[in-house]
Amino acid sequence: MKKKFLLFLITISFLTIIFTSSCEKNEDINISQEQILSDPELTKLFSSIDSLNTVYTLKSSTRGALLDKWTRRVMCGLFDACVGGLTAETGPGALVFSTVASGLYDDYLDYIMRRIPQKSRYSSRSETSVSKKIVFPIESATFVDSIGFYHNTILEDIQPKMLSVIDNNGNINYAGYYNEVLAASKKYGISDSIEANNTLVFCYIESIIRPLAQIDEVNIDSIMPILFNETYNDFHFNNYKTTVLRNIFEQIVYNDLCMDVNQLIDYGIEVNNMILTSNVSDDIKNIMRITHSIAVNSSLYWNSELYEISD
């Protein structure tokens, strides 16, 4: 699965041409919510996770998120877990692209917040002593088990010193941030043998970063049409994989982000163990484990960030 990585050599001007010509597609695609999974083992797994979800405390949906930077921070986890799930088959590519998505979303939030009234910028929250990252404890851990851990490690490295890659007109320098993440990944021995369609992934990020950052109500019904838009269709996943991804986001990732942070690690470990001991295919297991690991760790990372009230 690991092949020679194609170094990203596209210039900023070429990226601009690509994005204006091929990324201006954000119409929702029609995916049936009632589509039944044909895999009984997968259905059994999702049913077990549903039962587990009733045991843990979830936060309610939030309105008025546009004026609340902290509330929308949790969306970073949804954003990068989604990108990680879509690129899971690239192996290390899921780490790189999900970290790019998380950092760019945070940068774009800053861009938005600079343009709204100062008094409404920040919300307060209580500090937590919960860890900022985790590798799910299992025997013979692999890269899949630590992908969320390294996702946070790289964010910790580059976020404090990284200047904004968004200009005054809201244009995003994808290549600049991507190269920073890639360089940081190599420091930790993350293989650069990744084969992925960078342009398509960046187009997808472009298609969801703005509507997701400006969403007025944070709940699963408002989020899913943004994630499964027309640009998503360009990945050419079949109906089965689309249904699997949708269920992962609805039943696992969204709960990872809405979970009370003090319960999140226990919840994350239980879900990971359910996936590992299930009888679903190895390919689906990897997608679920990668996506879940990124979501849990991203939620831990952004919950560890403190923001002050500005009057």
N, C-alpha and C positions, 0 to 999 in steps of 0.2 A: 504493500500500500504506500510505502515511502519511496518516492522517486526523487530524481534530481530537481531541486527547487529552481523555479524560473525567477531569476532576480528581477525585481521591479524597476524597469528603466524608462517608464513612460514619463514624459515631462509634464509639468503643471499645465501648460497650454494645451497639450494633447488631452489631458484629463478633462479640461474644461469643455473641449469639443465633444468628447465622449458623453459627458454628463448632460450637456444641453441637447444632444441628438438622440441619446438612447435611454436616459434615465428619467425623462419626464413622463413616467407612467406610474400613476398611483391609484388607479381605479381598483376597487375591491374585486377579487375573483370569487366566484360562487362555490363555496364548499358546504356540502350538506352537513348540518350539525347532527343529524340523525343517522349518518352513515355507520353501519354496524361493522365492527372489526371482524374479519373472517378468521382470525387466529384465536382459537379458544384459550390458549395459554396466555396470550397478551390480554385478552378480555379478563381472565382470572386475575392477572397481575394488577391491572387498573382497578378492579373491584376491591382487591385487598388494600390498595393505596387509598381508595375512597374511604374505606372503613377506618383506616389509620387517621385520615384527615379529621374525622369527627372527634378524635381524642385530644387533638391539639388546639390551641387558641389562635384563631386567625383575626387579623384586623379587618374592620369593615371598609367598604369602598370609600373613597375620598373625593369630595367635590372641591372645585376652586383650586385645583392643583397648579394652574398656571401662575398664580401669585405666591406659590409656596415652593421654594427651591428644595427644601429638605424633603417634602412629601414626594416630589418627583425624583429624588435621588434613588428611591427604591426601584424606579423604572430602569435604572442602569442594569440591574440584574436580569430583568426580563429581556432587555435589548441584547445584552451580550450573550445570554444563554440561548436566545433564539438564533443568533448568528453562529454560535458554537454548534448548535444542533444541526443547522443547515450545512455546516462544513465539517461535521464530525468525521466523515469518511476520509478526510485529508490528514487525519492524525494530528501532528503538531500545528497544522494550519488552523484547527479549531481554537487552539490557545492564542495564536497570533491575532486572528481576525476578531475573536471575542474580546480580547483586550483592547484592540483598536476601537471596536464599537463602544465599549464602556468609556474609554477616555474621551472619545469624540463627543459622546452624548453629554458627558459632564462639561466639556468645553462649550458645547452649544447652549447648555443651561446657563452658563455664565454670560454668554452672549445675549441671551434673552433677558436675564435679570438686570443687565446694565441698561435695558431699554424700558423698564417699568418703574413706577414710583418707588423711591428709595424706602419708604416706610413699610412697604409690603414685601420686601425682598425675602426676609428670612423667617423661619419659625424656630421655636426653641424645642429642645428635646432633652431628655435625661441621659446622662452618660451611662455606659454599660461596661462591665468588666469582661464581657465575652470576647473570646479570641478573635483575631482578625482574619484567620485562615485555618483550614483544616485539611488533612489528608484522611479520608475515611479509613478507620483501622481494620485492615484485613490482612491475612497472610499472603505473602508473595505479591505485594503491591506492585503495580505497573504504572506506566506513564498515564494511563487512563485514570487511575486513582488519584493522581497528584496534579491533574491539569488545572483544577480550580485553585489549588495552592499556589502554583506558579503564576496563574493569572493575577492573583493578588500581589504576589512578590514583585512582579514586573510593574504593576500599577504603583506600588510603594516606591519603586526605584525612579520612575519617570515623572509621576504627577507633580511632586514638589518643585522640580526644576524646569518642567516643561512650559514653554511660553505658548500662548494661544496660537492655534493653527487656523483660526477663523478670522477673516478680515472684516473691515467695518461694514461691508455689504452682505455679510453672512456666508461668503464663499468658503468652503472647507478644503484645506490642503490635506487630502487623504494620503498622498505619497509621503509627505513630511512626517506625519504621525506614524504611519506604517513602518517607515524605516527606523524610527526611534524604538518601536516595540520589537522589531526584528533584531536590532542590535542588542537590546536588553535580554532578549530570549537566548541569544548565543552565549551570553555570559554565564548562563546556568546550564549550558550543555544541551539546550534544546535543539534538536536537529533542524537544519534548514532544508531538508529534503522534502519539500512540500510542493505538491502540484495542485494548483487551484486557479480558477478563473478570477484573478484579482479584480478585473474590471466589473464583472458581474456582481461580486460580493460588495464592492464599493457602490455600485448602482443600487443594490438592495438597501445598504445602509443609508444612502442618500434618500431613498424613497420613504423611509420610516422615521428617520431621526427628527425631522421637523414636526410632522404631525404628532409623534409620540411625545415630544417635549412640550407641545402646546395643548395637549389633551385636557379637556375641562373636567372630566370625571374618570377617576382611576378605578375601573372594574373590568372583569374579563370580557364583558360584552362590548365595551368600547375599544378594548385593546386588540382583540383578535382580527377584526377587519383591517387594521393597520398592518399587522404582521403578515397576513395572508393576502397581500395585494397583487396587482398585476405583475409587478417585477418579480415577486416570488415565483410566479408561474414560469419565468425564464430559466429556473433551475431544472425544469422538466422532470420533476419527481412524479412517480405514478400516484394514483389515487390512494393506494394502500399506505405508501410512505407519508403522504400528506395527512392522512387520517391519523397515523401514528404520531407524527410531529404535533398535530393539533392537540391530541390527547395528552401528550407530554407537557405541552405548554399550559393547558387548562387544568390538569389534575396534579401536576408535580411542580413545575416552575412557578406558576402563579402562587401556589401555596408556600413555596420556599420564600417568596418575597413578602407575602402577607403574614408570615409566621411571626409570633412574638419572638424577638431576637434571643431571649433567654432560653427558649425551647428549641431554637433552630438547629443546633448541633445534634441534639438527641434525635430530632425528627429526621435530619439529613442522614444520619447513620442508619436509622430504621428503614428508610426508603431505599437506601443503597443496598442494604442486606436483602431486602425483598427482591430487588432487581437481580442481584447475584444468584440467589437461590431459586429463581424462577426458571421455567423451561422455555422461555422465548429464545429466538435465534441469537447467536453471538453478535451479529451485526446490529440488531435492534438493542441488545443489551448495551453495547458500546455507545450508541447514540444516546440512550437514556442516561447512562452513567456520566458521560461527558457533560451533557446538558445540565443534569442535576448538580454535579460537582461545581460547575461554573456558577449556577444560580445561587447555591448555598454560600459559596465563598464570596461572590459579588455582594450578596446581601450583608454578609459579615463585614466586608470592607467598608461599604457605604454607611452602615450603621455605626461604624467606629469613628466616622468623621463628624466633628462637632461644628455647629454653625451658631453664631450669636444673633440675637435680635437687634435689628438696626432701627432706631427711632428717627 
